[in-house]
Amino acid sequence: MSITYNWNILSLSVRDEGPEHPNAVVIVKWRKTGTDVDGNQANFDGSTPFSAVNIPFEDYIPFNQLTEDIVIGWVRNKIEAKVTTGDYTFCEDDRINQYIEKQISLLKDPTRTEPLPWANNS
């Protein structure tokens, strides 16, 4: 299934993390939308924590200079990273894409509730 993905930032939570990091972004709420070739869409909403504590002053981007593309880059760098736990390696983004793909599949072939086959056997 060919799916095109788009990202949107829904909200930013900030706090001062020391005098060199005022209004530091600490939580990003975001949405990833997948659209297939037929126009079917599904979303996954997420929330990603951040900290500016260890960011050098010269690399810190003031809140009023942030763009959606910058923040999307932060989120993508974090969730697209491969994580290893013991012998298992996974990528959070792979799971998100699988979720979106499943939701689109359900749109194309939805489930339905039928009466129980024995309900009419009185």
N, C-alpha and C positions, 0 to 999 in steps of 0.2 A: 504494500500500500504506500503510495507516494503522498507524503504529508509535508506541507510548508508550515514552518513555525514562526510565530511572532511573539515578541515580549513587550509587556507594558509594566510600568511601575505604578502601583496603586497608592502607596503612601510611604513616607519616610518618618521614622522616629529618631529624635536627636537628643543629645545631652552634652554638656561640657565635659570633656575628658582632659582636664588640665588646662592651664592658661594658653598653651600653644594649639589647643584643639577645641575651640568653641563651636557649638552646634555640630558636633561630630555625629555622623549617621551611625546609629547603633542597631536599627532594625529596618529592613527593606521588605515591604509587602509587595508582591509582584504577581503577574498572571502570564502564563505561557499558553498561547492559543495555537491549536493545530487545525489546519484546513486541508481537506483532501481535494483531489481534482474535480470532484462533483460539487464542491462548495459546502460539504458537511463540516461543521466545526465542533470542537470540544476544548474546554479550558482546564487548566490546573492552576490553582492559586497556591502560592507559597509565601513563606516568611523566612528571611535569612538574617542571622545576627552578624554584626560587625563590631570592631573596636578600632579606635584610632590611637590607642595608647602607645603602640610601638611603631607608629608611622613617623618617619623623620619630618621635621617641620618643613623642609624644602619640598617634600612630596605630598604634603597635606593640601587638599583642595578645599577652599572655603565653601561653605554651604551655598552661598549665593552665586558661586561659579559652577556648580554642578549642572550637568545636563542629563537627560534620561539615558542617552547612550553611554555616558560614563558609568552611571549606576547599574545599568544592565550589564555592562562589562564586568563589574565587581561581582554581581550575582552569578553570571555565567562562569566566571573563573572559579568560583567556589563550588557550584553544584556540578560542573562538568569535570571536576578533578576526580581522578581514580583514588578510591580509599581502600586500604587493605586492613582487614581485621583477621588476624590469624592466617589461615590459608585461603581466605576468601577475599577477592578483590571485586569491587563494584563501583558503579558510577551512579550517583543519584539522578542525573539527567536521563540515563537510560530507563530507569523506572518511571520517571515522569512521562517520557515519550510512549512507553508501553501503556500507561494509564490512558493517555490521550487517544492512542490508536484503538484501544478497547472501547472507549466511549463512542468513537466515530463508527466502529463496527456495529455497536448496538443501535446507533441511529439508522444504519442501513438495513439491519435485520433485527428489529426490536422484539423483545419477548412480550408475551401477552398472558393474561390470566384466563384460564378456562375453568368452567364449572367442574367440580370433582366428578369423575365418571360414575361414581356410585351414588351421587346425591339425588338422582332422579329415579333410583330403583327402590320404590316404596312397596 
